[in-house]
Amino acid sequence: MDFRKQISDEAFDQISQLVQQKIGLNLTKKKKAMVHSRLAKRIRKLGLDSFDEYYEFLNGNDSELIHLYNMLTTNVTKFFREKYHFDFLQEEVFPQIKADKSKKKVRIWSAGCSSGEEVYSLAISLKEFFNLDEWDIKILATDINTEVLELAKRGIYHQRQIQPIPYKLLTKYFKLGQGQNEGLFKVKNELRNLIIFKKLNLNQNESYPIKSRLDFIFCRNVFIYFKKETRNSILDRFHRHLKRGGYLFLGHSESINTAGKLGRKWRLIRQTTYQKIIKDC
């Protein structure tokens, strides 16, 4: 097959509908060239002759579906991205949690943790504020993309990636690579031990595997890839998993329409920061 030719409309529609159904990812016609470029190499590697043949190969092939999700999901992140969220945690959320000494337990979810920069930023923030000898703190970090999830588990970053981290925190929470690992920084176990990494599909039919009510959820720059119906379904689930008055942090270009029905469940309190209205569904 000549992969310089664009993917056909029919093949694109079949693949995009499959991805929409499985993981909620909304691939508009504008993404057709991107889908072509990301899948062509894989199709050649499999020895297949067309995108149509690849679609047939996908059906009932769970392991190849994982490859497909990894190829089509976009992962852009950095340490302490959208710093105003972390400032709000330090200034308001953490003091509120600390004031309630009845349980001394904190539960957080990074939904769409990508390669780990966000979740380690959260771990650093929590470690700096709370005494872990007194507090039980756990962070759930999930993603549908198994490749970036493995990177997050490894917790090894290049010098260019750790630039946003203040030097004091960098030396405190990272090991500097030596010899052939020079220029690499590895997260120390004291941070890694706070985090549970899991593959999770936000669009899955079954319930999310979360037992404890959450203090807050980070789901940033994920909703931009979903249709409205998928976003609303996920928002309902988030609402159920949050504690009364818990917080949801979205990406800089994402929002909840609190002027509509969702206004009975969420209120905007800061930039892309929402609080669960104190009323359980």
N, C-alpha and C positions, 0 to 999 in steps of 0.2 A: 504493500500500500504506500502511496505517496503521501506522507504526513505533512507535506507543505500545503496540501489542500485543507480547507476549513472543515470542521465537523459538520455533518448535515443537520438541518433543522430537526429532522425526525430523531436522529440519534441523540442530539442535545436534549430534546424534550423528554426522551425516555430516561436518560441519565439524571436530568434535573428533577424529574418527578419522583424517581426512586430515592434520591437524596433528600428531597423535601419530605417524603413519607417516612423515611427512616430516622433522620436526625433533625428535621425541621429547617435545614439550610435552604435559603431561598436564592436560587441561581437565576437571575433575570437574563434576558437576551443579551444584555451588555456584558455578561460574563462568559459569553460563548467562546471568545478567543482565549480567555484564561483557561477555561476547561480543556480546550484543544491542546494548549501548550503543556499543561500539567499532566495530561493523560497520555499523550502521544508516545513518550519515552517508555512508559509502562507497557503500553500495548505492543510496542516493538519487542520489548524484553520477553513478553509472554509468547511471542511468535504468532500473534493474531494478525488478521488482515484488514480489520476495519473497526470503527467505533461501534457499529451494529453488532459485530461479533463479540466485542468486549462487553456490551450490555448483556448479551446472552450468557456470557461467562460469569457475570456478576450474580445472576439469579440463583439463589440457593447456596451461594459461595460466601460463607460468613468471613472467612479469612481474607478474601479479596475485597470484601466490603470495608474491612478495616483499612486496607491500603487506600481505597477510594476516599474514605473520610480524611485520612492523613494528607492525601494529595490536594484535596479541595478546601480544607479549612485553613484560614489565614491566621497567623500568629504574630502580632506586633505588640511588644511590651517592653518595659524597662523598670528598673528599680525606682520606687517612690514616684511612679507616674501619677500625674494629677495630684500633686502634693497637698492641695487644699483638703482632700479627703483624709489624709494622714494627720493634718493639722487639726481637723475637726475631731478625729478620734482622740488625740492627745488632750485637746482643750475641753471637750464635752462628754464624749461617749465613755472613755475610760474612767474619768472621775465619777460619772453616774453609776457605773458598774461597781467601782470600788466602794462607793458609799453604802451599797447593799451588802453587808457582811454576813448575811444569813446562809449563803451557799458557798461563796468563794469559788465559783466555777464559771469559766468563760468558754463558750462554744461559738466557733466562727466557720464560715464556709466561703472559700474562694472558688466560685463556679466559673470555670473557664480559666484555669490557672496558667495555661500555656507552658512556657519553659521555666516557670518558677519565680521569676523576679517579683511578682506581686505578692505571692504567699510568703516569701522570705522577708520582704519589706514589712509585712504584717507581723511576722514572728519577731523581728527586731523591735518594732514599735511596742509590742506587748511585753517583751523581755525587759525593755528599758523602763516600763511603767510599773509592772507588777513584780512582786517578790514570788518567785516560783516555788519557794519552800512553803508558801502559805496558800497559793492559788493553784487550782487545777485548770490548766489551759490546754485546749486542743483545737487545731485548725484542720478542717477537711479541705483538701485541694483536689479538684476534679477537672478532667478534660476528656473530650471524645477522641482527641488526637493522641494515639499511643506513643508516637515518636517524641513529641514535645513533653509528654508526661514522663518519659524516661530521662530526658534532659533535666527536668525539674527534680526528679528523684536523685540524680547524680549530684546536683548542686555545684557544678563547676562552671565558672564563668571567665571569659577573657577580660583583660584589662579594660578594653573599651566599653564593656558592658557594665562595669562596676563604678563608672565615673560619677553617677548621681549619689553614691553613698558617701556620707561625710567620713573623713579619714579616721576619726576616732572610732566610729562604728565599724568601719572596714577592718581595722586591726583587731577589734574586739571579737568580731563574729566570723572572720574568714581566715583560712590558712593560705599563706602565700606559697605558690609552687616554686620548687627549686629544680635546678638542672634542666632536664628536658621538659619540665612542666613550668618553666619560668614564664611569667606573664599570665598565669592562670591563678584563679582564686577559688578555693573550695569552702563551702559553708561548713561551719563547725557543727558537731553533733548536738550541741545544746539548743540550736535552732531546729535542726532536722527532727529531733525527738518530739517537738511540739506538733508535728505535721503528719497527717495520714493522707497518702496519695492514692487515688482510685480513678479508674476509668469510669466515666458516667455520661450517659446520653440524656441531656436535659429534656429531650422530646420523647423519652421512653414511655411506654404505656403503664408499666408497673410503678409502684411507689418508689420514691427516692429512699435509699438505705440510710436514713438519718433518724436516730431515736431521740436525741435530746433537742429541746427547743434552743434556737440559735439567738445569740445576742445581736449579730449582724451578718449580712451577706454582701460580698463583693461579687458583682456580675457585670464587669465593665467591658464595653466594646464587644459584646456578644449579641445583644438584641438587634444590632444593626444588620445582622445576617438572617433574621427571622421575619416571617410575615406577622401581621398584627394578631391573627388568631393564635399563632404559636406563642408569641410574646405574652398574650393575656393568660393563656393556659399555664405558662411557667410562672407568671406573676402570682396566680392563685396558689400555686404550690409553695412558692417562696413565703407568701403570707401565712400559710398554715404552719410552716416550719419555724417562723420567727417567734420570739417571745413577745408578749404584750409590750408595745413601745419600741420594738427592735428596729434596726435600721437596714436599709438596702441602698447600696452605692452602685450607680450606673456609670457608663462611660460619658465622656464630654459631649457627645452628639446624640445621646439617648435621653428619653424622658417618659414620664407616665402622665397621661391625660387626666389630671385630677379634677378637671371641670366636668367630666362625665361620671359614669358609674364607678370607675376606679377611685374617684374622690371619696367614696365611702370607706375605702380600705387604706388609702395612702395619703399622706400630706407631704408636700415639698417643704423642707426646712432649710436647706442650703443648696448650692449648685449641684445638680444631679445627685442629691442626697435626700432619700425619702424615709419617712417613719411610718411604721405600721400603726394605724389608728387603733386605739385601745378598745378593740371590739373583736372577738374571735368569730370566725365564720361558722 
